[in-house]
Amino acid sequence: MKTSTLVLVLGLALFVLPVPGTFITGALVLIAGVVARILGE
């Protein structure tokens, strides 16, 4: 599995957690995963 895929999965998991602060962190991690995917690792 690609690293960018793992980052996307982690970001999605953080995004949906009902804990304060994880919404923004999850969104930032998702953005980082998308950027890594676009740049092609």
N, C-alpha and C positions, 0 to 999 in steps of 0.2 A: 504494500500500500504506500502511496506517495506521502511525503511529509505534509504537503499542502492539504491532502485529504484528511489527515489526522488533525491538523489545525482547524479545518472547517468543522469537523465533528466535535472537537473540544469547544470551539466557539459556540456552536449550536447548543451544546449541553449547558454551558454557562448562561447562555441567553435565556433559556427556559426555566432555570432554577428560580424558585420564589424567594431568593435571598437578596436583601438590599445591596446594590453595588454590582451584582453579577450581570445585570442587564446591559450596562454600559461596557463592562469588561468583555462580555460575550460578543457584543457588537464590534468592538475593536479587534478582537481575535478573529471574528468572521472576516472583517475587512482585510486583516493581515493574510489570512488564508487565500482570499480571492486574489490579492496582489501577488502572492507567491505562485498561484496557479497561472496567472496571466504572464508573469515573467518567466515561467517555465522552470523554476527551481534551478 
